[in-house]
Amino acid sequence: MTYQDFIVRDPKICGGQPVLRGTRVTLRTILASLAAGDTVEAIMKAFPTLTREHLNEVVAFAAAAALHADSQPRDTDTL
């Protein structure tokens, strides 16, 4: 399975923000928790419907998004 199998966007769920399939847990919530230093175990405890595989796929999605963003042209004058 890939992150596309785990992540959905539906305008009827959380205003169309990407969420983990079958939940109302947004990717933003998971990524913010990881950025704050929360462990995978702590996140899974806070959101018992999530599995380690869910969290791995969130990271895979973020990595793919970052790679895509890096390949886009940028205006270097604004840096």
C-alpha positions in Angstrom: 0.0 0.0 0.0 1.1 3.6 -0.6 0.2 6.8 1.1 -2.5 7.4 -1.6 -4.3 4.4 -0.1 -4.3 6.0 3.4 -5.0 9.6 2.7 -8.2 11.1 1.4 -9.6 14.6 0.8 -13.3 15.0 1.0 -15.0 18.4 1.3 -17.5 16.9 3.7 -14.7 15.8 6.1 -12.6 18.4 8.0 -13.3 21.0 5.3 -11.5 19.0 2.7 -8.2 18.9 4.5 -6.2 15.7 3.9 -7.2 13.1 6.6 -6.3 9.5 7.2 -8.9 7.3 5.6 -11.7 6.2 7.9 -10.8 8.9 10.5 -11.1 12.6 11.0 -7.4 12.9 11.9 -5.8 15.4 9.7 -2.3 15.1 8.3 -1.6 18.5 9.7 -2.3 17.2 13.2 0.0 14.3 12.8 2.8 16.3 11.3 2.5 19.0 14.0 2.7 16.3 16.6 5.8 14.8 15.1 7.4 18.3 14.7 6.7 19.0 18.4 8.7 15.9 19.3 5.8 13.5 20.0 6.8 9.8 19.6 4.9 7.5 17.3 3.8 5.6 20.4 2.4 8.8 21.9 0.5 9.7 18.7 -0.9 6.2 18.5 -2.1 6.4 22.1 -3.7 9.8 21.5 -5.4 8.5 18.3 -6.1 4.8 18.9 -7.6 4.3 15.5 -4.2 5.0 13.9 -1.6 2.3 13.2 2.2 2.6 12.8 1.5 2.1 9.0 -0.8 5.2 9.0 2.0 7.3 10.5 4.6 5.9 8.1 2.4 6.9 5.2 1.9 10.4 6.6 5.7 10.8 6.6 5.9 9.3 3.1 3.3 11.8 1.9 5.2 14.7 3.5 8.4 13.6 1.9 6.8 13.4 -1.5 5.2 16.8 -1.1 8.6 18.3 -0.1 10.2 16.7 -3.1 7.6 18.1 -5.4 7.9 21.5 -3.8 11.7 21.4 -4.3 11.2 20.7 -8.0 9.1 23.8 -8.5 10.7 27.0 -9.9 11.2 29.7 -7.2 11.9 33.4 -7.3 15.2 33.6 -5.6 14.9 37.3 -5.1 12.3 36.7 -2.3 14.6 34.4 -0.2 
